[in-house]
């Protein structure tokens, strides 16, 4: 098999065509307790990371926003409030279990007038060209089989002047933090996953997938290669998480 025929699922090398199904199994397993695990794993800090993403997005009333890999809807809910009735927010996720959890959560909050829910693959977004003012993808890009293809798909559906924001785990910026993070990721997370979701393997995959994800500068280069301009990134929590931003010309 050639390199294009294979990809990484965590540390394992698998057929590229098989990765989406393997990732789907992970999220089917954890969907019901996804929000709880996010709070436990990050000590609630993920809410600050997402708040910064929203602030940097520049989204305003009347905008159209696409939240890819939107999961349980944290970003979509806030964007729906910001854009108002004149705006549009699409919560998209490739995984139907996650999409259902997010849909139920947001509808239970009474949010529906400007929200849409679409099962979609980031590599092949089912939207017309120049549809959105802003696209976000939070903790989802590392799970995509062909990240470059997904970035080009996102560029296509953005309006000229539209912004892409990629919030993702990245590379800590000092050795001491990196070692502590490794210990936490490979020892604590799988144990926590076993305790809370009865699934340690999915959180082992989480730790491995983070290590296989491109570092900050590599992802910035990938965004530029896909056609984005004015690309930049902001490290948070010592580089454990980075927020990348790019603009469509």
Secondary structure, 3 states (H helix, E strand, C coil): CCHHHEEEECCEEEEHHHHHHHHHHHHHHHHHHHHHHHHHHHCCCHHHHHHHHHHHHCCCCCCEEEEECCCCCHHHHHHHHHHCCCCEEEEEECCHHHHHHHHHHHHHCCCCCCEEEEECCHHHCCCCCCCEEEEEEECCHHHCCCHHHHHHHHHHHEEEEEEEEEEEECCCCCHHHHHHHHHHHHHHHHHHHHHHHCCHHHHHHHHHHHHHCCCHHHHHHHHHHHCCEEEEEEEEHHHCEEEEEEECC
